[in-house]
Amino acid sequence: MYLVRRVWVAKPREARRAATVAAKIGKAYEDADQRDSVRIYFNSGTTPGDKDRVIMEWIAESLESPYRAGNEYPATSTELGPQLRELTTESWIEFYELLTEDKYLD
């Protein structure tokens, strides 16, 4: 199992708006049964940490290429993607393997 984290750097004063669009994209993937529960969080400068960040994260059983055969993007996500790109300056994706009990070392 993996934790997948998508990070965006929002333009100044746009983190909350970008987080709203990201949440709608995440919901579209949930509704299409392509992702489990998605969590969105952001920092618009009201809390410590990197300012103007928007993060979407979810748990995945396996890592799959978005270019895999037969993959269909939810229509809502393809409509909202350009809106999110207008509100952000850069993005990246991070992958972390989750430590489950079957992976424990003695």
C-alpha positions in Angstrom: 0.0 0.0 0.0 1.1 3.5 -0.8 0.4 7.0 0.3 0.2 9.2 -2.7 0.6 13.0 -2.2 0.0 15.5 -4.9 1.4 19.0 -4.0 0.6 22.3 -5.7 2.2 25.7 -5.1 -0.6 28.2 -5.3 -0.3 31.8 -6.5 -0.3 34.3 -3.7 -3.7 34.5 -1.9 -5.1 31.6 -4.0 -4.4 28.6 -1.8 -8.0 28.2 -0.5 -9.5 28.6 -4.0 -7.0 26.1 -5.4 -7.8 23.7 -2.6 -11.5 24.0 -3.4 -10.8 23.0 -7.1 -8.5 20.2 -6.0 -11.2 18.9 -3.7 -13.7 18.8 -6.6 -11.1 16.9 -8.7 -10.5 14.4 -5.9 -14.3 13.9 -5.5 -14.6 13.2 -9.2 -11.9 10.4 -8.9 -13.7 9.0 -5.9 -17.0 9.0 -7.7 -15.4 7.2 -10.6 -14.0 4.5 -8.2 -10.4 5.4 -9.2 -9.3 6.6 -5.7 -10.2 5.8 -2.2 -11.0 8.7 0.1 -9.1 11.8 -0.8 -7.9 14.3 1.8 -7.2 18.0 0.9 -5.3 20.4 3.0 -3.8 23.8 2.4 -1.8 26.7 4.0 -2.6 30.2 3.0 -0.3 31.7 5.5 -2.5 31.3 8.6 -0.5 28.3 10.0 3.2 27.5 10.3 4.8 25.7 7.4 5.2 26.3 3.7 2.8 29.1 2.6 0.6 28.8 -0.5 0.6 25.0 -0.6 -2.3 22.7 -1.5 -1.9 19.0 -0.9 -4.2 16.1 -2.0 -3.4 12.7 -0.6 -4.9 9.3 -0.8 -4.0 5.6 -0.1 -3.5 3.3 -3.1 -3.1 -0.4 -3.1 -0.6 -0.2 -6.0 1.0 2.5 -8.1 -0.5 2.7 -11.6 0.5 4.8 -14.6 -2.1 7.4 -15.6 -1.2 6.4 -19.2 -2.2 2.7 -18.7 -4.4 1.1 -21.3 -8.1 1.6 -20.7 -7.7 4.4 -18.1 -10.4 7.0 -18.4 -10.1 10.3 -16.6 -13.3 11.5 -15.0 -14.9 14.2 -17.1 -15.2 16.7 -14.2 -11.4 16.3 -13.5 -10.5 17.2 -17.1 -12.7 20.3 -16.9 -11.3 21.4 -13.5 -7.7 20.7 -14.3 -7.1 23.9 -16.3 -8.7 25.9 -13.5 -6.3 24.5 -11.0 -3.3 25.1 -13.3 -4.4 28.8 -13.5 -4.3 29.1 -9.7 -0.9 27.4 -9.2 2.7 27.9 -10.3 4.0 24.3 -10.0 3.1 20.9 -8.8 4.7 17.5 -8.1 3.7 14.1 -6.8 5.2 12.1 -4.0 4.9 8.4 -3.2 5.5 6.7 0.2 5.2 3.0 0.9 3.0 2.5 4.0 4.3 0.3 6.7 1.7 -2.4 7.3 2.0 -5.2 9.9 3.0 -7.7 7.2 6.1 -5.6 6.5 7.3 -5.4 10.1 10.8 -6.7 10.8 11.5 -8.9 13.7 
